[in-house]
């Protein structure tokens, strides 16, 4: 008999409850309860999480918490922090939390405390970043290394890109940071065209040192450097974030400049490790460690706070409610802060790579929706792109609004206008505007009866569109750490509820494996016969047009 999540009594009760809630208007819930915002808000330090603008009641929250209890969320949180091998398909512990464990508490994997090694790598990062930033480590010709190029892909790129941009106000003025990820040669060329080889340091981020995109880009950068400065320059202008010492040495990198990380750190959770070297070089190791401290504060809250007061747990449960019971499978992430403009892309990988799964821990194909389609961008820009669909589309799209109360750039009244926009958008999505209200507005504006009849429906808004609002004091290293850890743990809780493994990513591999088979066919002259007719004809067409 199946033990599927959607067969649980708590799940079935939520399905019945959702049918009733769909008939209710959020604006009425607010009108009936002046304390609603306080009932559906949580706070950790200066971070406020307001989830009151969701189609929920106190009963909804009780039912969701019962589902979390039945799924043993608290026990599984503790299992992760305790080093149990919860990544069961790869038989690995999941301990990105250990990377930012700023307490003196030991963390054990297979009976061995991993904290001494983690602290050793952090100390090595500190020595290296300080020596580069102070000009104690120089390039081949004796010049200071001021151009930092991170070569990686996926978690080895998205986290560092996001964090360096988010913390731009903390960057050293004489350090320029660049990122190369896409195997498209344009990505490499556009960065290299801006650089002086004498002042450039390349960071090659690949655990196995075999990732095809990363190694292809690294070899192109190596050739560019060698052509300019000679073979001996490689050791002074390249470092590696890897565990494959043999491959690193073969590339020409001094293994003393190889920074280690571990199997218990997944790629999309790795910015806290040596993968964050580009962040530390850009903003300094002190600020990097403040980011770790912020993440640790959220970890501590997540591990020790009861479910009903737990920010990541409630963020996850609201997402489960909207996805599985209300039927809204998309989620927009909208930071109203220019420095956070890469956060939606980072969270897209975090959530869709983690929970885009269709096999349960019971080794069954799931019969319910898992994963959420994540997209977004910086407000107010996206108000002029996809917000039309948020307000008047046929299917509600839940939104997470993120806003700092204080800007790094308090110019005139810019930030007040920004805050006014985010608050107005969340209220408008919730409240909407009835056809009757639209008609009254048009009449007040002096429109004719014919104009009112023509426009009243077009100028109405259904409302009842759900949103969360996360307010922080300011985007600084500590707050960024808290914010990213909040979403990491949200994704983990979703995976627990859905009974899937959030920590493998086999779906990334199939297309890459097939690409390796197609590559020699593109490069050779033999006829292509091992593919479907579409793929084969596309190969032939592209080969012909490239002649």
N, C-alpha and C positions, 0 to 999 in steps of 0.2 A: 504493500500500500504506500502511496506517495506521502512524503512528509513535507510537501511543498508549502512555502510560506503563505500562498494565497488560499490554502485550505484551513489555515488557523482560524479559530473562533474570533480572535481579535481583528483579523483581516476582514472577515465576513461582516462583522459589526461595523467596521469603518465603511465598507461598501454600502451598507444600508443607510448609514448616517449621511454619507455623501449625497445620496439621492434627495434627502431632505434639505441639506444645506444649499444645493444648487438652486432652490426656489427662493432663497433669501437674498436680499440686497445688503451689501456692506454698509451703505449709507444709513440704512435703518438700524443696523447693529450699533453704529456710532451714536445715532440719535437716541437710542434706548439706554445707552450706558456711557455716562460721562467719564467713567474710570477705565474705559476699554484700553486706552493706550498704556496705562500703567500695568494692567493685568497681563498684557501681551508684549512686554519689554523686559530685557535683561541687560545687566551692565557688568563689565569687568574693567576695573580701573577706569580709564577715561573713555572706554569703548562702550557705546550704547547700541543695542540690537533691538529695533522696534519691528515686530512682526504682526502688529495689530491690523494692518491693511491686507490681511488675507481672509478668505471666506471661511473663517473658523469661529467656533464658540468655545467656551470653557469645556464643554463636553468633548469637542473634537480633540483638544489637547489631552484630556484624560484618556481617551481611546488610543491616541497615538502613543502615549507613554506606556499604556498597557501592552501595546504591540512591541515596543522597545524592551519591556521587561520580559515578555514571552520569548523574544529573540536573544535574551541574555546579553544585552548590550554592555552592561556594567562589567560582567565577567570577561567579555571579549576585549574590552578596553584594557583591563588589567593584564590579560594574556599578552597583548601587544607590548605593553611597557615592560613586562617581565621577561621578554626575550623568547617566548614560545614561538615555534615555527608555524606562524599563522598563514604564511605564504605556502600553502600545502602542495601546490602543483610543482613548485621548485624546491620544496623542503628547506625554506629559509625563514629566519626570523625577520621581523620588520622593525628596524630600530633607527629610523631617521631622527626619532626623538632623542636618542642617545647622543647624537651629534651636537645638540644644543642643551645637553644636560649640564647646566651651570652649577648644580649642587654637587656635593661630594659623594652622592649616593652611587654605589657600584651598580653596573648593569651587566648581567651575565648572559652569555650565549654558550651553550654546551659546557656549562660549568666554569667558564672563564670570563673574568671581568674585562669588558672591552674598553672601559674608560681610559686606562693608561695609554693605549694606542691612539685613541681619538685625541687625547690631550697632546700627545707627542706630535701628531700631524698639525694640530692647531699652532703649536709652538714653532714648528718648522715653517708654516705659512707666515707667522708673524716675523720671523727672522728674514725670510725671503722678501716679503712685501716692504718691510722697513728698509732693507738694503737697496732695493730697486728705487723706492721713492726718495731715499736720501742720496742716491747716486753712488752707493758703495759697490753695487754690481753694475758694470758698464758693458757696452757692446764691444764688438770686435775692434773697432777703431777708437775706443776710449770715450765714446759719447754716451751721455745718459739715455737710458731706455725710457722714452716718454710716450711711445705708441704701443698700446697693449692690444693684441689681436687674439680673441678667443675663437678657436676652431672646434666646433662640436655640433651636435644636432639633438633635437628632442630636449630631454631634461638637461643635457649638457650645454644647451643654448638658451632655452626659453626662460629658465630661472634667472641666470646671470643677466640676460638682456633686460628682463623686467626689473630686477633689483637695481641695476646700475642706473637705469632711467628714473626709477622711483626715487632714488637717493641722489639725484643729479646735483642738488644744492650742497651736498656733502663731499663732492668730488674734489680732488686736488686739481688746482688750476693748470698745472703743467703735465697732467696725465690725460691722454686721449684714449678712449676705449672703443674698439671695433669688434664686430662679431661676424663670423662667416659660418653659415650652416648649410644653406642650399647647395646641392651638387651642381646646380646650374653654374657654368663658368662665369656668368655675369656677376654673381655674388662675390666670387674671388677677385675678379678684375676690378670691380668698382671700389673695393677696399684697398687693394694693392696700389691702384692709381693715386691714392691719397698719401701714400707712405714714403718715408725715407728709410731704406734698409738699415742704415747705421743707427737709427734710434728706435727700431721696432723689436718688440718681444712677442713671440708667438706662444700661445698656450694650446697644446693639443689635448683635448678632453675626450678620452675614449678608454673605458675600463679595460677592454680586451686589446686595444690598439689594432683592431681589425675592422671597425665600422667603415663601410665602403665610402659613404659620403664624407666622413671626417678625414679618413686617410687620403682620399683623392684630393681634397682641398689642401691638406697638410703637405702633400708631395708637391703640389703646384707652388705653394708658398716657399717651400724649401728650395725649389729650383730658382725661384725669383731671388731669394737671398744669396744662394751660392753663385749665381751669375754675376751678382753685384760685389760680393765680398769674399767669395771663395769657400771651399769646403769646411775649413776650420771654424767658420763663423757659426755653423749650425749649433754647436755646443753652447755658445754664448747667447744665442738669440732664440732658442727653443726650450721650453719646459714641457713636461708631460703630466697629465692627470690620469693615471693608469695603474694597473697591477701587473702588467706584462713587461717585466724588466728586460727580457730578451729582445722583444720587438722594439722597445724604446731605444735600447742600445744600438740595435741594427739601424735604426733611423738616423742615429748620430747624436742623440740627446744624452747628456751626462745623467746617469741614473741617480746621482746625488740631487738632481733637479726633477726627480719623479715624485709626485705626491700621491699617496695611497688613499683609496677608500675601499669599502667592503661590500660583500654580497648581501648584507642585511640592509643596504641602502639602494633603493630603486632609483632609476634615472630621474623620474619626475619628482623625486623627493630629495635630490642630491645637492641642491644649491647651498645647503648647510655644511657640506663637506668640502674637500679640496676642490670640488667643482666650482665652488664660490671664490676661487683664487682671483678671478678677474674683478669680482666685486670688491674684495679686500684691497687689491692694487688701486682701484679707482677711488674708494672712499676711506681707505685706511683700515687697519686691523681692529682698532678700537671700535669703529662704527660697525664693522662686520660682527664683532662680538656683542655689541648692543642689539643687533638684529637677532642673534642667537638667544640673548636674554629675553627679548620680547616673545619669541617662539616658545621658550621654556615656560614663561608665565602662562601662556595659553595651554601648554601641555599639562602643567600642574593643575590648572582649573579643570581641564577636560578629565583628568584622571581621578580627581578627588571630589568633584562637585556632583550632587545628586542630579538625576536626569532632568527633572523639571526646571532646574536653575542653570543648566549646562548649555552654554552658547552653541558649541558645535553640534550637540545632540539635537537641540531645538531647531537649528538651521537645517539639519538633515531631515528631521521629521516633517517640517513644513514642506520641504521639497518632495518628500515621499507622498505627502497628502496631495499636493498639486499634481504630481505626475501620475500616480497610480489610482487615485480615487476621484480626482476632478478631471483627469484625462488631458492635462496640459503638459506636453512632453518637451517643450522648449523652455529655456531660461536665459534671460538677458542679464548680463553683468555690466552695470554702468557706473564707473567711477567718475565723479565730478571733480577731477583733479588731473591736469595735463600730465603730471609726472607719473600717474598710474595708467597711462594709456595702453601699456602692454600687459596689464594685469588680466584682461579678459582672455587674451591668447594663452597666457600661462595657465589660467584656470580651465580653459577649454581642454588642454592636454591633461591636466590633473584629473578632471572629472570624466571625460569621454574615453581616455585610455584606461583609466582605472575601472570604470563601471560599465563600459560597453561590452558586456559579457552575456552569453546565452546558455551557459552550463552552470548548474548549481553545485554547491559543496557535496550534495548527495549524488553527484554524477548523473543528473537528469537535465534534459533540456527544459528551460524555464517556460512557463505558460503565462507570464506576466511581464510587463515592461520593466526593463532595467536601463540605467543610464538616462541622461538628460542631454538634449541638444543645447550646447552652450555657445552663445555668441555675445558680442557686445562691442563697446568702444567708449571713448571719452565723451562725457557730457560737457558742453552743450552740442558738440558737433553732431552726435547721433540723433538729436532731436529733429534734425533736418534730413535724416536718411530713413531710418526704419521706424521712427515713433508714430508715423501715420498708421502703420499696421498695428502698433500696440493699442492705439486709441480707438480705431474704427475697423480693425480686422475682424474676421468671423470667428476666430479662436483666441481666447485669452492667452497671453504669454507672460508668465511671472517674471518679475524684475527684482534684482538686487541693486539698490542705489547705495553708493558708498560716497561719503562726503567728509572732508576734514573741516572742522569748525574754523580753523585758522590756516591761512595760506602762507606759503613761503614768500609770496609776492603780493603783499597788500598794497596794490596800486589803485588809487582812487577808490571807487566803489565796485570794482570788478568782482570781488569775492562775495559781497552782499548780493549782487545780481545773480551770481552762480548759485548761491545757497537758495535764493528765492526760486530759481528755476527748478532745482531738484525737489524742493518741498512742494512746489506747485504741480510738478509732473506726477508725483506719487498721489497727491490729493485728487487731481483730475482723473487719474486712472481708476481710483477707487470710487469717486462720487459720480463721474459721468455727467451727462446733461440729458434730461428727458426731451421728447419731441415737444411736449407742452412748454417746457422751460425755453427751448430753442425758439419756439413761436413767439413767446412773450418777449424775448430779447429782440427779435426782429421787429416786432410791433413797436417796441420802445425806441428802436433806431429809426422809426418812420417808414418802414417798408410797406409796400402795398399788399393787399390781400393775395394777389396773384404771386408776388415775390415770396411772401410767407409760405404759401402752399408749395411753391417750388423748392424752397430752401430748408424748411423746418426739419425734415428728416436727415438731409445731408449735413446739417449743423448740429445734429444730436449725437450723443456719445453714450454707448451702453453702460459704461462704468463697470464695477464689479471685477476690474482687472487687478490681480493680486500683486503686492510688492512688499519687500523688506527694505528697511532703511538702516544702514550701519553708519553711525557717526563716530569719528575719532577726533581727537584734539588737533593733531597735526601729523603729516606724513614724515616721520623721522625713522631712523633705523629700528628702534624698539617697537614702534607701532606697526611698521611693515612686517616685522617678525610675527607679531601677534595676529595680524590680518591673514597672512599666508597660512599659518598654523591652524587658524580657525577653519579655513576651507579644506585643508588636508584632512582634518579630523571629521569634518562634515562628510567628506567622500567615504571615509572609512566606515562611519555609522550607516550610511546608505548601503554599503556593501554587506554589512552585517544583516540589515533588515532584508535585503534581497537574497541573502544566502549565496553570495558569489565571492570569488577571490579578487579583491581590488588591487592586487599587487603583482600580477603577471601581465604580459602584453603579447600573447602569441599572435594576435591579429595584426601586429606590426610586421610580422616576418614573411608571410606568404608572398606578397607582392614583391618584396625585396629578393626572395629566392628565385622567383620566376624571372625577374629582371636580369639576374646573372646568367640565365639560360638564353635570354634574348640578345644580350650584348654581343656574343661572338657571331650571332646570325646577322646582326646589323653591320658588323665589321668585316664579315667574310663574303665570299661570292657564291656560296652554295645556295641552292633553292631551299625555301622554308616550307617544311611539310608537317611539322610537329604541333601546329597550333590550329585553332578554329579559323574559319575562312576570313573573319574580320581582322583578327590579329595578323594573320599571314599577309593579307593584302595591304595592311597598313605598313608592315615591315618593307614589303616590296616597293610601295609608293615612296616611302621616306628615303630608301636607299637610292632609288632612281632620281629623286629630286635633289639629292645631295651630290650627285656626280658632277 
